[in-house]
Amino acid sequence: MKLPQALVLFILSTLACISLHAQDENPIRVDTSIVRLNVGVVDHKGRPITDLNRESFDLFEDGQKQQITRFEPSTAPFSVVILLDMSGSTIGFRPVIKQSAFRFIDALAPEDRVAVVEFYDKINLRNDFTTDRHAIANSIEVSNGRGKTQLYKALEFALDKLEKEKSRRKAIIVLTDGVDTLVQDKDRQLLEPLKDDQIATAIRPEASDALNRVLNRSDAQGVTIYPLALPGGDPAKLAEPTPRQIAMFTAARSRLQILADRTGGTLNAINRLEQMGRIYAEVAADLRTLYTIEYQPTNDKHDGKWRAIKLDVKNPDLIPRTRPGYFAR
């Protein structure tokens, strides 16, 4: 049976409208490949310089000059995740950890938004991003736990939270001994069949899948990570540490250093507990002196290759610090 021509035209036009509406509901997402850098600048005496502007910097990627598309001064607020290691190895440090974290909160700017996350066998969000200092302090106070250390899963959890903070400046402060239980188990399996004289150079810390997942996501968001390394767990303090214990601990600390270097942060080793409060305050002060720079690379290929970043300050007496590059994925 043939349908009347008018009816056929009506059906086709209706289907076209439905199709267009569906496209509106599911817009195509375009990857703009924006690169974000948090940048610290000091003079030759190490004093932070906080009065620079966009024109103060020259930016290069793989030697090619890039146009700075966005610049935020050091006064712009941050979204910060505080990650607290509440695994069994930190039980003896808890009072100092909490008092030191309070000092960090006090040193932040009032507009900075803070989320508190504890990790051990579980990963718990104690409070989502807020400027309410009373709520943040309460989250730190009630943090508790014991058991294994899920450091890298906690870092990924923090990155999930920061992703929702959109264009705000972002940082993670993580207090830990750096010994992730699952990663260390893999290191132990690698070393198990080896002789003692093969152990020292067997682990390649930079090859860790867990570490590289965090680094790649940090690159994409422009998140700066500040590891604060607790004094516990160092086998050098044992009477007779084995080569395997030394190698695994060294690899764990090397990964913390890689996290800091690749994201433009700093690794702060806490050798004595009484240093912890001061170091927390110094990290908070560092955050308050960072600029944020964004650019869209002229090389838009997603080939997985390393892109080296070089940032110059036009005043030759000043020294900039930021992450050294990223993998174009």
N, C-alpha and C positions, 0 to 999 in steps of 0.2 A: 504494500500500500504506500503510495507516494504522499509525503507531507506537503502541505501548501508551502509555497516559497516564502511567504511572509513569516510563517511559523519557524521555518528553518533558519532564517536570518535572525529571528528573535532568540532562538536557542544558542546560536553561535555567538551573538553579542553578549548574552548572559554569561556563557562560559569564559569569554575573554575578560569580562569584568571580574569574575571570580579569580581568574589567574592573576590579574593585576593586583587584586586585593591580597592574594597569598604572597606575592612578591613584596608588598609593603609590610606584611607581617613578619617576613623573614629576609631582611635586607642583607645584601652581600657585604661582608666585612672586609675592609681593605687594610692590609698590614702596612703602616706608614714607616716602619723601621726607625722610629725615633730613638736616638741614643741619649741617655741622661747621665750626667756626671755630677757628683757632689765633690766640691773642690775646696781644699784648704790652702791658704796662702800665709806665709810667714816671712819676716825679714831675716837677716843673717844672725840675729840673736835669738831666733825662735819665737818672736812675738807675733801673734796673729794680726793680720791686716784685714779690716772689715769694711773699708770704705771704697772698694773698687766697683767698677761698673762693667757693662758688656764690652765697651771699647778698650778695656784694660787687658783683654786676652786675645791671643791668636791660637787657633785650634787646628790641629792637623790629624788626619787619619791616613796611615801608610804613606806619610810624606805629602799628601795632598791637602791643601788648605780647605777648611770647611766653614760654612756660614753658621754662626750661632743664631738659632731661631727663637730661643727663649732664655732669659736670664732672670734668676731670682736672687735677691740680696741675702746676706747672712741673717737678716732679721725675719725672713719668711719662716712660718711655723713648720715643724716636723710632725710626722706620725711615727711613733717609736714603739716597737715591741720589746718588752723586757722578758727574756727567757731565763727562767730560774731552774737550774739543775737540782732536782729534789730526789735524786737516786740515792741508794744506800751509802755511796762513798762520801756524800756531803753531810751526813747526819751531824757529825761533830762540829760543823761550821755554821749551822743554821742561824744562831743568834747574830753572828757577825754578818752573814749574808744579808739578813733582813735589815739590820741597822744601816748597812752600806747602801742598800737599794733605796732606803728612805732618803739618804743624802743625795743620791742621783736625782730623785724626783724633785727635791728642793732646788736643785741647780738648773732645772729645765725652765724654759720660758713658759709663761702662763698659758699661751695659746697652743703649746705642743700637746698633741693627743697621744695618749699612752694606753697600750693594751698589755696586760700581764698574763703570761703563760707559764705554767709549771710543767716539767716533764720528768718522767721516771719510767715505770712500766706503762704508764698512761701519759697522755698529753691532755692537759686540762686548761681551758680558757678561764682564767679567774675573773677578768673583766675585759670587755671589748673596748674599743678606742673611746677615750673620754678625757676631758680636761679636769674632771672632778678629783682633786688630789686626795680627798678623804677616801673615796672609793678605791683609788689606786693603792693607797697605803694599807687599807684593809685587806686587799687582795694579796699584797706581799706578806702581811702578818699571818694570814691563814694558810699560806702555801705550805704543803707538807707532802711527804711520800717516802717511798723506799723501793729498792729493787734495782732493775736494770736501767741503763741509760739509752734513751732513744733520741740522741742529739740531732741527727740529720733529719729524722722524721719531724722533730719539733721545729727545725729551721724551715722545712717545707710548709708546715702548718702556719708558721709566722708569715711566710711569703703569700700563702693563700689569703690571710687576713689583710695584708698590706695591698694586695692587688685591688681590693675593693675601695681603697683610699684614693684611687684614681690619680690625679695630677699632683697630689701633695708630695712634699719631700719625705723620704722614707729611710728608716734605719732600724737595725736590730742590735740590741745589746744582749749578749748571751754569756751567762756566768756558768762555767763548766770546767771539769778537768780534761775535757776533750776526748775521753775514752768512750766512744760509742760501742755498745755491747755487740751489735750485729757486725759492724765493720771490724771490730777487734777479733771476732770469731773467724772472719774470713782471713785476716792476717795470720792468725794462729794456724789455720789449715794450710796456708801457703808455706809456713815455716816448718811444719811438722816433719816432712821427709828430708829436710836439709841438715847438713852437718854444721857444727858450730861456726866454722870459719867461713861459711857461705851466708850466714844469717844477716850480718850487718847491712848489706846492700841489696837484700832480696826484695824488700817491700818498696814499691813505688807509690808513695802517698798520693801523688797527683793523679794516679790512675783509678782511684776509687769512684765507682759509679754513684754512690750516695753523695759524695762530695761534688761531683760534676753536675748532678741534677740541681743541686742548690746553687752552684755557680752560674749555670746557664739561666736559671730563673732570676737570679739577682741581676745578671747582665740585662735581661729584658726589662726589668722594672727600674733599674738604677738604684738599687738598695745598697746602702753601705752597712757592713757588718763589723761590729766591734766585739771580738772574743775577749773575755776576761778569764784567764786561765787560773783555776784554783791550785793551791799548792799540794793537794793530796794526790796519791797514786804514783808518784815518781819512784821507780825502782832503785834509783841511785841512793835513796835513803835506807834501803835494805842492807843487811850485813853482807849478803852474798847474792846479788841479783844475777839472774841467768841472762845469757845473750838474747834469748827470746823475749824476756820481759823488757829488756832495754830497747830492743828493736821495735816492739809493738808500741811502747810509750812514746818513743821518738817519732814514729810515724803519726801517732795521734796528734802530737804537738805540731808537727810539720803541716798537717791538714788545717789546723787552726790558723797557722801563719799564712797558708795559701788563701784561706777565706778572707782574711784581713787584706792581704796584698791585692787580690783580684778585685775586691769591691771598693778599694780606696779607704778602708778603715785601718785600725791599728790593733795589733795583738798586745795586750797588757798582761804580763805574767805576774801573778800575785805570789811573792815569795814568803811574805809574812802576813798573817791575817789582819794585823793592824794597818797594813797598806791599803786594804780593800776600799774603805770609805773614800780615801784620797783619790784612788784611781777612778772610782765611779764618778766623782766630782770632776775630774779632769776630762773624762769622756763626755760628760754633759757640757762642759765648757767648749770642747772641740766642736760638738754639734752646733753650738751657737755661733761659731765663726765660719761655717761652711757656706759657700755659694752653690747654686745649682745652675748648670748649663745644659741646654739641650741642642741637638743638631740632627739633621736628616742627612745621612751619608751620601756623598755623590756616587759611591759604589753601592748600588742597590742589590747586588747579587747575594743570594742566600746559599752560599756554597760551603758553609761550615768552616771556612778558613779563618785564621786569626787576623784581626784588624788591630794594628798598633795605634794607640792614641798618644799624641804629644800635645801638651798644653803649655804655652809660653805666656808669661806676664811681660808686658811691654817695658815695665820698669825692671832693668836687669838686677837690681838689688833685692828683688823679691823672689821667693821660692814657692812654686805651686805643688800641691800633692793631690792626685786623683788616681783612679784605677788605670792600669797600663793599657787596657784594650778589652776586646771581647771576641767571641767566636760568632761569625755571621750565620746564624741558623734561622 
